[in-house]
C-alpha cells in the first residue's frame, strides 16, 4: 500500500504527528492509533505514467501553457499548417480539407492576421539575436497594446516590431545596437529610429539611455575575451563613471574602449582595429575614449608599457 508522510495537524485522538496519506483509499490515517482523520479525499496527481517523451506526448490531455507570444495565446485550433497535412487524409477528403482551410483563413479577423504575421517576425528576430524568453513575451504584449491603440495602422509591421525590440532590450539590460537590429530585420536604421520615437511618445514610455556596462558581457564574448577581462572592463567603467568621463558619450564606444584597456592589462591584448571591426565602431572613436579614460584614471603609462611588452613578445 502506497503511503507518504504529510505535514498534517496532530491526531485529535492521541495527539500524534505521525499522520500518513493512503493513496488507494483516499484517507489520511494516524499511524499510532489508526484513527481515520479524513476520508474520500481527492487525489490531485495524474492517473497515468510516462517513461519517455513519446508516451508523455500521447497520453497528455492538455495543451501547452498559455503564452502571449501567440496571437491567440495558444488556445485556438488551426486547420492546415502545411502540405504535410494532406497525407494524413484520404483522397476523397482532400477537397473538403482544402475547403475547410480556405474558410478558416477567411474567417480569421484582420487583427489576428496582423498579430500572427508580426509574431512570426518577432520569433525570427528573437532567435537571430539570441534574446531571452522574457524579452520575447514583453515585446509581444507591447505589440498587442500598440494594435489595440491603433498605432500600427499605416506603418510597417517589421519597423514596429524592431522598434519595440530595441526599447525592450534597453529596459531589460540586454541592449542591442540599431545597426544589429537593422541588420537582423532588414529595415533601414533611420526608419527604426523614427518608429521608435513615435512609439515611445504615443505609449508614454520613458526610456533611459543604455549603460556601457550593459554591453560589456556581449561584446566581450564577441571578442573572445575571458570573464576576467570583462570584470576588469566593468571596474574601469565604474571608476571612469566617478569622474564623469563617460557622461554624454556613446555607450558602445565607451564599452569598446574599456574592453580594449582591460584586455591589455590582463594580457589578452586585442588591437583597436580588431575591436572596432567586431563591435562596429570606428578606430577613432575607440582611440578618443581610450585616451580620455586612461588619462583620467592615471593608468596611461601602465597601459602603454603593457602594449610595448606584448608587441615585443609578438
C-alpha positions as CSV (number, residue, x, y, z in Angstrom):
1,X,0.0,0.0,0.0
2,X,1.5,3.3,-1.1
3,X,1.9,5.7,1.8
4,X,3.6,9.1,2.1
5,X,4.1,11.1,5.2
6,X,2.5,14.6,5.0
7,X,2.8,17.6,7.2
8,X,-0.7,17.5,8.8
9,X,-2.1,18.7,12.1
10,X,-1.9,16.4,15.2
11,X,-4.3,13.5,15.6
12,X,-7.3,14.7,17.6
13,X,-7.5,11.3,19.4
14,X,-3.9,10.7,20.6
15,X,-2.0,13.9,19.6
16,X,0.5,12.0,17.4
17,X,2.1,13.8,14.5
18,X,2.7,10.6,12.5
19,X,-0.2,11.0,10.0
20,X,0.0,9.3,6.6
21,X,-2.0,9.5,3.4
22,X,-3.3,6.4,1.8
23,X,-3.4,6.9,-2.0
24,X,-5.5,3.8,-2.5
25,X,-8.3,4.6,-0.1
26,X,-8.1,8.4,-0.2
27,X,-7.7,8.6,3.6
28,X,-5.4,10.3,6.0
29,X,-4.7,7.9,8.9
30,X,-3.0,8.2,12.3
31,X,-0.2,5.6,12.3
32,X,-0.2,5.4,16.1
33,X,-3.9,4.8,17.0
34,X,-5.3,4.0,13.5
35,X,-7.9,6.8,13.6
36,X,-9.1,7.9,10.1
37,X,-8.8,11.7,10.2
38,X,-10.1,12.4,6.7
39,X,-11.7,10.2,4.1
40,X,-12.8,10.4,0.5
41,X,-10.0,12.8,-0.2
42,X,-9.4,13.9,-3.8
43,X,-6.2,12.7,-5.4
44,X,-4.9,15.7,-7.5
45,X,-2.0,13.7,-9.0
46,X,-2.1,12.4,-12.6
47,X,-3.6,8.9,-13.0
48,X,-1.2,7.9,-15.8
49,X,2.6,7.3,-16.0
50,X,5.0,8.0,-18.8
51,X,8.5,6.6,-19.2
52,X,9.7,8.7,-22.2
53,X,8.7,11.8,-24.2
54,X,6.8,9.8,-26.8
55,X,4.5,8.3,-24.1
56,X,4.1,11.6,-22.4
57,X,3.0,13.4,-25.6
58,X,0.5,10.6,-26.5
59,X,-1.1,10.4,-23.0
60,X,-1.3,14.0,-22.0
61,X,-4.7,15.6,-22.4
62,X,-3.9,19.2,-22.1
63,X,-2.1,21.6,-24.5
64,X,0.8,23.9,-24.0
65,X,0.8,26.7,-21.4
66,X,-0.8,30.0,-22.4
67,X,1.7,32.4,-23.9
68,X,1.5,36.0,-25.1
69,X,3.8,35.1,-27.9
70,X,0.9,33.6,-29.8
71,X,-1.9,35.8,-31.3
72,X,-4.5,33.5,-29.7
73,X,-2.4,32.7,-26.6
74,X,-2.1,29.2,-27.9
75,X,-5.8,28.4,-27.4
76,X,-7.4,28.1,-30.8
77,X,-7.1,25.3,-33.4
78,X,-5.6,25.9,-36.8
79,X,-6.7,23.9,-39.8
80,X,-3.8,23.1,-42.1
81,X,-0.3,24.0,-41.1
82,X,1.4,22.8,-44.3
83,X,1.3,20.4,-47.2
84,X,2.3,17.6,-45.0
85,X,-1.2,17.6,-43.5
86,X,-2.6,16.4,-46.9
87,X,-1.0,13.0,-46.5
88,X,-3.0,12.4,-43.3
89,X,-6.4,12.3,-45.1
90,X,-7.7,10.1,-47.8
91,X,-8.0,11.3,-51.5
92,X,-11.8,11.7,-51.1
93,X,-11.4,14.0,-48.1
94,X,-8.8,16.3,-49.7
95,X,-11.4,18.6,-51.4
96,X,-13.1,19.0,-48.0
97,X,-9.8,19.6,-46.4
98,X,-9.0,22.4,-48.9
99,X,-12.4,24.0,-48.4
100,X,-12.0,24.0,-44.6
101,X,-8.6,25.5,-44.8
102,X,-9.8,28.2,-47.1
103,X,-12.8,29.2,-44.9
104,X,-10.6,29.0,-41.8
105,X,-8.3,31.7,-43.3
106,X,-11.3,33.8,-44.5
107,X,-12.9,33.8,-41.1
108,X,-9.8,34.9,-39.2
109,X,-10.0,38.6,-38.2
110,X,-7.7,41.1,-39.7
111,X,-6.3,41.9,-36.3
112,X,-5.4,38.3,-35.7
113,X,-3.8,38.1,-39.1
114,X,-1.7,41.2,-38.4
115,X,-0.6,39.9,-35.0
116,X,0.1,36.4,-36.3
117,X,2.4,37.8,-39.0
118,X,4.1,40.2,-36.5
119,X,4.7,37.4,-34.0
120,X,6.3,35.2,-36.7
121,X,8.7,38.1,-37.5
122,X,9.3,38.6,-33.8
123,X,10.1,34.9,-33.3
124,X,12.7,35.2,-36.1
125,X,14.4,38.3,-34.6
126,X,14.5,36.8,-31.1
127,X,16.1,33.7,-32.5
128,X,18.6,35.6,-34.6
129,X,19.6,38.0,-31.9
130,X,19.7,35.3,-29.2
131,X,17.3,37.1,-26.8
132,X,15.6,35.7,-23.7
133,X,12.1,34.5,-23.4
134,X,11.3,37.4,-21.0
135,X,12.1,39.9,-23.8
136,X,10.1,37.9,-26.3
137,X,7.0,37.9,-24.2
138,X,7.3,41.6,-23.2
139,X,7.6,42.7,-26.8
140,X,4.6,40.5,-27.7
141,X,2.5,42.2,-25.0
142,X,3.6,45.7,-26.1
143,X,2.8,45.0,-29.7
144,X,-0.7,43.8,-28.8
145,X,-1.2,47.1,-26.8
146,X,0.0,49.1,-29.8
147,X,-2.5,47.3,-32.0
148,X,-5.3,48.0,-29.6
149,X,-4.4,51.7,-29.6
150,X,-4.3,51.8,-33.4
151,X,-0.6,52.7,-33.6
152,X,0.4,50.1,-36.2
153,X,-2.1,51.3,-38.9
154,X,-0.2,52.7,-41.9
155,X,3.2,51.6,-40.6
156,X,5.5,48.8,-41.4
157,X,4.9,45.8,-39.1
158,X,8.7,45.0,-39.3
159,X,9.6,48.5,-38.2
160,X,7.1,48.4,-35.3
161,X,8.5,45.1,-34.1
162,X,12.1,46.2,-34.5
163,X,11.5,49.4,-32.5
164,X,9.7,47.6,-29.7
165,X,12.5,45.1,-29.6
166,X,15.1,47.9,-29.4
167,X,13.1,49.5,-26.5
168,X,12.6,46.3,-24.5
169,X,16.3,45.2,-24.9
170,X,17.3,48.5,-23.3
171,X,14.8,48.2,-20.5
172,X,15.8,44.6,-19.7
173,X,19.5,45.4,-19.5
174,X,20.4,43.5,-22.7
175,X,20.7,46.3,-25.2
176,X,21.2,45.8,-28.9
177,X,22.5,48.4,-31.3
178,X,20.4,49.9,-34.0
179,X,22.8,48.5,-36.5
180,X,22.3,45.0,-35.2
181,X,18.5,45.2,-35.2
182,X,18.5,46.8,-38.7
183,X,20.7,44.0,-40.0
184,X,18.5,41.3,-38.4
185,X,15.2,42.8,-39.5
186,X,16.2,44.3,-42.9
187,X,14.6,47.6,-42.0
188,X,16.5,50.8,-42.5
189,X,18.1,52.2,-39.3
190,X,16.5,55.6,-39.8
191,X,13.1,54.0,-40.2
192,X,13.5,52.1,-36.9
193,X,14.7,55.3,-35.1
194,X,11.7,57.2,-36.4
195,X,9.2,54.5,-35.4
196,X,11.0,54.1,-32.1
197,X,10.4,57.8,-31.2
198,X,6.8,57.6,-32.4
199,X,6.0,54.5,-30.3
200,X,7.8,55.9,-27.2
201,X,5.8,59.1,-27.4
202,X,2.4,57.5,-28.1
203,X,2.8,54.8,-25.4
204,X,4.4,57.3,-22.9
205,X,7.4,55.1,-22.5
206,X,10.3,56.7,-20.5
207,X,13.4,55.0,-21.9
208,X,16.7,55.7,-20.1
209,X,20.0,55.6,-22.2
210,X,21.7,52.2,-22.1
211,X,24.8,51.9,-19.8
212,X,28.2,51.0,-21.2
213,X,28.4,48.2,-18.6
214,X,25.4,46.5,-20.2
215,X,27.3,46.0,-23.4
216,X,30.4,44.5,-21.8
217,X,29.4,40.8,-21.5
218,X,28.1,40.5,-25.1
219,X,31.0,42.5,-26.7
220,X,33.5,40.5,-24.6
221,X,32.0,37.3,-25.9
222,X,32.1,38.5,-29.5
223,X,35.8,39.4,-29.0
224,X,36.6,36.0,-27.4
225,X,37.8,37.7,-24.1
226,X,37.8,35.9,-20.8
227,X,35.4,36.6,-17.9
228,X,38.4,38.1,-16.0
229,X,38.8,40.7,-18.8
230,X,35.1,41.5,-18.7
231,X,35.1,42.1,-15.0
232,X,38.2,44.3,-15.3
233,X,36.4,46.3,-18.0
234,X,33.4,46.8,-15.7
235,X,35.7,48.1,-13.0
236,X,37.3,50.5,-15.4
237,X,33.9,51.8,-16.4
238,X,32.8,52.1,-12.8
239,X,35.9,54.1,-11.9
240,X,35.6,56.3,-15.0
241,X,32.0,57.0,-14.1
242,X,33.0,58.5,-10.8
243,X,34.9,61.2,-12.7
244,X,32.1,61.8,-15.3
245,X,34.4,60.8,-18.1
246,X,31.7,58.7,-19.8
247,X,28.9,61.3,-19.4
248,X,27.4,62.3,-22.7
249,X,29.5,59.7,-24.6
250,X,28.1,56.9,-26.7
251,X,27.9,53.8,-24.5
252,X,29.1,51.5,-27.3
253,X,32.3,53.4,-27.9
254,X,33.0,53.7,-24.2
255,X,32.4,49.9,-23.7
256,X,34.7,49.1,-26.6
257,X,37.5,51.3,-25.2
258,X,37.1,49.8,-21.7
259,X,37.3,46.3,-23.1
260,X,40.5,47.2,-25.1
261,X,42.1,48.7,-21.9
262,X,41.1,45.6,-19.8
263,X,42.4,43.2,-22.4
264,X,45.8,44.9,-22.5
265,X,46.0,45.0,-18.7
266,X,45.1,41.3,-18.4
267,X,47.5,40.1,-21.1
268,X,44.8,39.3,-23.7
269,X,45.5,42.2,-26.0
270,X,43.3,43.0,-29.0
271,X,44.2,45.7,-31.4
272,X,42.0,48.7,-31.7
273,X,41.3,47.7,-35.3
274,X,40.1,44.2,-34.2
275,X,37.8,45.7,-31.5
276,X,36.4,48.3,-33.9
277,X,35.7,45.8,-36.7
278,X,33.9,43.3,-34.4
279,X,31.9,45.8,-32.3
280,X,31.0,48.1,-35.2
281,X,32.6,51.4,-34.2
282,X,35.4,53.4,-35.7
283,X,39.0,53.2,-34.5
284,X,38.9,57.0,-34.0
285,X,36.0,56.6,-31.5
286,X,37.9,53.9,-29.5
287,X,41.1,55.9,-29.6
288,X,39.4,59.1,-28.3
289,X,37.5,57.2,-25.5
290,X,40.7,55.3,-24.6
291,X,42.7,58.5,-24.2
292,X,40.1,60.1,-22.0
293,X,39.7,57.1,-19.7
294,X,43.4,56.3,-19.2
295,X,44.4,59.9,-18.6
296,X,41.6,60.5,-16.1
297,X,42.3,57.3,-14.2
298,X,46.1,57.8,-14.3
299,X,46.8,54.4,-15.9
300,X,48.2,55.7,-19.2
301,X,51.8,54.7,-18.6
302,X,50.8,51.3,-17.3
303,X,48.7,50.5,-20.3
304,X,51.4,51.8,-22.8
305,X,54.0,49.7,-21.1
306,X,51.8,46.6,-21.3
307,X,51.3,47.3,-25.0
308,X,55.0,47.6,-25.6
309,X,55.7,44.3,-23.7
310,X,53.1,42.4,-25.7
311,X,54.3,43.9,-29.0
312,X,57.8,42.7,-28.1
313,X,56.6,39.2,-27.4
314,X,54.9,39.1,-30.8
